[in-house]
């Protein structure tokens, strides 16, 4: 009966081919059937993921971090209390405290005041525990439920307008990627809650829209959003240790609570796509490859993109399991990764060494910048056709090397949200902190933008500081778990199962302890500070098992042809059978085997496990035994 009603509703609201509609809904219920009972009430999966989620809830009940942010602290406690069916009246009081003490007029009226960081979490609490819930109805008191509704209406009705949800604006970014998703998913969720509520469903927003009209508009917006990301570039804040969790956190609301069956399926498929990319770029739950918006300090030295989520989904990763607010939706989600994704997480290294190449956008659009609210947060409009970035990762069972390749445009051509604090380097098996990366000096205020460019093929990289950036200085981080020697003008690094060689082309280096450089953590490793901040840097890595000794690796590296001219350097790797040329005067694109790098390849994703032609919307995932095709063209 439940499926029949959904199907009838879908026919009435969508003028599409009936066969396509039936196929879409069959796919949805086939993939999500374990989440519902025959009566349509969601049934929580009884699996190891739920056990890990529950363990986090028990810890949160006793220690509802972060105490420095009382709104999040009350939300975390309420999530744990309602989930565990314990101390629920204290949870109610926490929500009332948010409403009465922290939800100010400024927060209600001014989107810059930050309520979007909380709205979608409060919506999840409403969907899961209010009197209207299909999950755990009535665990939340009517008073707390009313407080949530009141906050959501005061906040969203004052500035949410249907123009925000125009599908042709789906790839615009307000403020930053994670801010955009938190705000827009919150607008979506509030409209869906209000369209059914007898008190609010006849209210109108400031632009005259009804909740039902607003909900429908945001459904279409998020279909366009997911379709655009699956066809032109998955993320902007790529693998960010800080922000990936906040962006992902919101998508779980779409996957869990969307009533539009196509949107629900697309959101789940988007999560599968994200976790597939994560799966093939990780060693023991630590993601390798380049990162954007990766801040100095622990974010660069210890963390990696979405590593907080990995342990809960897959049982691997860091032992310090975060329970930050940016994890709350994932910690209560009913969504589960596809079996093929889980297989990749645990088995992708059987294929040995391979490249993963993906296109990313970051160039500004020619359109004039605007602001939705007339306030400080800009709207980032991207050139999604020409993109600008080519992300390259060389993946082995024992190390991963990665860079974001680009042209040496002036910084003004890039959107700041994509060019901020990029991270290039290596991670190694054996310890979750084992890594080498470059990083300019940390500014006294703000961040660095468009700081480096370079070229990579297989396990060889050349990179260089860009001269027009606001960055200054250049340094290499060497983790404490790695040992270093110098020989014949090269630096050689030994990891448990890999070797690395580093060549600073111009100038000397100075070894500095972490805290002396100002962007490190005491006793975590050390910095190699370059005297010539614009010197190109060569890095080459290889697996230990491919050599009889460390000395043999060093001899091979030293014998490799290296040509240094006034405007370019060329390095040839005999081990990786490739040559790289970097024009150190920034006059032309770098060369791989004497051919310019192609920043607009045919494929959006290309690897043995993840493939998609750019713009096609058809993504194929292969775990080594079978293929699974995901179609985002709805």
C-alpha angles and dihedrals in degrees: 000000000000093000092045092054091049091051093049091048091050092052090051095050102036126057097205136124110294094223090052090050093051091048092050093052093044089054091048096051093041090055096040104030093113088064098065137056122219089268092057094251110137113249118208114238113250099221144114091275090061090049091053091046090051091050089057091049091054091052092046092052089059096037113023100188142227100052092176088066107050095187092057090041091057091044092050092049092047091050092052095042095050093044093050094039090234134121090001095156089057087051090052090052090052091056091048089050090054090052098044102036110023108026098087129183088253091055091050097048104030117063088197089066090079109243088136087075087066109026098080091048091052089048090055090052089051094049093048104038113018125104087263094053124124089199112049105350118198100013088115116063121244089244092056091043090053091049091055092048091049093051093046093050096045090049103042101034094058098059112003110107131176090244088072088066100053106136092223088063094051094111095047113107122216113208095330137336097268093043090051093052095044092050098041095044087050091052089049093049096046092051092051092050093048097045089068100036114101092217097048109026093089094045119105132221123236090271093051096257120142119228089252092054092046092049092051092048093052092047088059091043093056093047088055090045095053092042090052094049093047092051105036110023132334102221140004097199087053115202091336110176089209105040109026091080094053092050094046092044090067095050090062088065090057092046094047104037110024111124093194101088095211093051090048091053093045091051091051091047090049090055090049089051093049093049092047091057089046092048096056093045098052139090114198091341096310113117119226130192129072124320136204122211092019107154125214119261124035093354090065100030103042113009136063136192115301093342089141090065098044098075093053094048100037110012094242136102139052119006090220095082110197122223095185119150089257088069100051098099093047091046091059101032124126090202117109130193118255115264091247090058092050090051090052093051092057103030113028094104091069087085092065118215122004143150126245113200125182136172119233132183126228107137117113120253119240089241118109114261118253139180122224093211103030089242136108101288109092129215111240112213114191134206092237093175098057098027104181106217130084112192115206127187126179106205126198132160091256107032141015123206121192144174140170108233122206145149118274094252121159112273091248090071092065129073108242093228089066101036099048121115100341116193123210127178147069140307123199136208117247102057131030092230095048104119147124122211143154123244134172121225115292109251119235087241132017129355140292120261131203090353105158145023132186150135135257138184122177109322096342127093138175118190137169141185115261114235101217095053122107086238124110132195128009133232143169122228117218116190119230092242091065126080123218138201132171124224133167094344094313131106114221123200126194121205124180093269106007144053128218132193124201128191123190103202100201132028135356133294133226125210113229131180115241100257093046091061092051100229102073144078122250114261092002097107140292143271130238104211116205118224089205105051092193096051114126113243124213120205126182127176134188140173116263093227090066091066136054092223146352088257091058090054091049093049091051093050094048090051094052114112112257123180120189117190132168094266105021147024127211124197126185122201115205092188096053093032096229141108127217127198123193121188099220091195088061091237099133143009115282119260131235111199088346094306124109114251112261109231092182106049123170093255129068089196122019128177137106089272107032124041137163133155110238111263095008100104090214113116123186121201120191124187094188096267104051143008128236120194121208116197117201096177099109 
